[in-house]
């Protein structure tokens, strides 16, 4: 049985263009193999406790550890590899840059 893995989803919504910055609106996700029902044993994205299949996400990409990248892509998600250290570093910096009015309460502006 797999343990849940933390990742990020970076949403491409034009927010940064309006601010003349290079980055995206990002928020934390959990990759889980332990959901009940038809997804059990396969990786799915969990956002705020809800399963989000690839077609349920807005345009953007997941950032996940390289060790699970291919499994996540096989499920139809757009994803890029990012080490745990890189994920933590981006998130530490992003905590200072809140996004006003976004549906996800933990959404932050992550700059590249």
C-alpha positions as CSV (number, residue, x, y, z in Angstrom):
1,X,0.0,0.0,0.0
2,X,1.3,3.4,-1.0
3,X,1.5,6.3,1.5
4,X,-0.1,9.6,0.4
5,X,2.3,12.0,-1.2
6,X,2.2,15.8,-1.1
7,X,2.5,17.8,-4.3
8,X,1.4,21.1,-5.8
9,X,-1.0,22.1,-8.6
10,X,0.0,25.2,-10.6
11,X,-3.0,26.7,-12.3
12,X,-2.6,28.7,-15.5
13,X,-5.3,31.4,-15.2
14,X,-3.6,34.6,-16.3
15,X,-3.3,36.0,-12.8
16,X,0.4,36.6,-13.1
17,X,0.1,38.3,-16.5
18,X,-2.1,40.9,-15.0
19,X,0.5,41.6,-12.3
20,X,3.4,41.5,-14.9
21,X,5.0,38.6,-13.1
22,X,6.3,35.2,-14.1
23,X,4.6,32.5,-12.1
24,X,1.3,30.8,-11.4
25,X,-1.4,30.4,-8.8
26,X,-0.4,27.2,-6.9
27,X,-2.0,25.3,-4.1
28,X,-1.2,22.0,-2.2
29,X,-2.6,18.7,-3.3
30,X,-2.3,15.1,-2.0
31,X,-1.7,12.2,-4.3
32,X,-3.4,9.2,-2.8
33,X,-3.7,5.5,-3.7
34,X,-6.0,4.8,-0.8
35,X,-9.4,6.2,-1.9
36,X,-12.4,4.0,-1.9
37,X,-14.2,2.9,-5.0
38,X,-12.9,2.7,-8.6
39,X,-9.7,4.6,-8.0
40,X,-8.4,2.4,-5.1
41,X,-4.8,1.4,-5.7
42,X,-4.3,4.0,-8.4
43,X,-3.0,7.5,-7.9
44,X,-5.5,10.3,-7.8
45,X,-5.3,13.9,-6.8
46,X,-7.1,15.0,-3.6
47,X,-7.8,18.7,-3.1
48,X,-9.4,19.7,0.1
49,X,-10.5,16.1,0.7
50,X,-12.1,15.6,-2.7
51,X,-10.9,13.3,-5.6
52,X,-10.1,15.3,-8.7
53,X,-9.6,13.3,-11.8
54,X,-7.5,14.7,-14.6
55,X,-10.5,16.2,-16.4
56,X,-11.7,17.8,-13.2
57,X,-8.7,20.1,-12.9
58,X,-8.4,23.6,-14.4
59,X,-5.6,24.1,-17.0
60,X,-2.3,23.7,-15.3
61,X,0.2,21.1,-14.1
62,X,1.0,19.1,-11.0
63,X,4.4,19.2,-9.5
64,X,5.2,15.8,-7.9
65,X,8.2,13.8,-6.7
66,X,10.0,12.2,-9.7
67,X,9.4,8.7,-8.2
68,X,5.7,8.9,-8.9
69,X,5.7,11.0,-12.0
70,X,5.0,8.2,-14.5
71,X,2.2,6.7,-12.5
72,X,0.5,10.1,-12.2
73,X,0.9,10.8,-15.9
74,X,-0.6,7.3,-16.7
75,X,-3.7,8.5,-15.0
76,X,-4.0,11.4,-17.4
77,X,-2.6,14.2,-15.3
78,X,-0.2,16.8,-16.7
79,X,2.7,16.7,-14.3
80,X,6.3,17.7,-13.9
81,X,8.9,16.3,-11.6
82,X,10.0,18.3,-8.5
83,X,12.0,17.1,-5.6
84,X,10.6,17.2,-2.1
85,X,13.2,19.9,-1.3
86,X,12.2,22.0,-4.3
87,X,8.5,21.6,-3.4
88,X,9.2,22.8,0.1
89,X,11.3,25.7,-1.1
90,X,8.7,26.9,-3.5
91,X,5.9,26.6,-0.9
92,X,8.0,28.5,1.7
93,X,8.5,31.4,-0.6
94,X,4.9,31.3,-1.8
95,X,3.4,31.6,1.7
96,X,4.1,35.3,1.5
97,X,2.2,35.9,-1.7
98,X,-1.5,35.4,-1.2
99,X,-4.0,35.3,-4.1
100,X,-7.1,37.4,-3.4
101,X,-10.5,35.8,-4.3
102,X,-9.3,32.4,-5.5
103,X,-11.5,29.4,-4.7
104,X,-8.8,27.6,-2.9
105,X,-8.1,29.2,0.5
106,X,-4.4,28.2,0.4
107,X,-3.7,29.4,-3.1
108,X,-0.4,31.3,-3.4
109,X,1.5,33.1,-6.1
110,X,4.5,31.0,-6.9
111,X,7.2,32.9,-9.0
112,X,9.8,31.2,-11.1
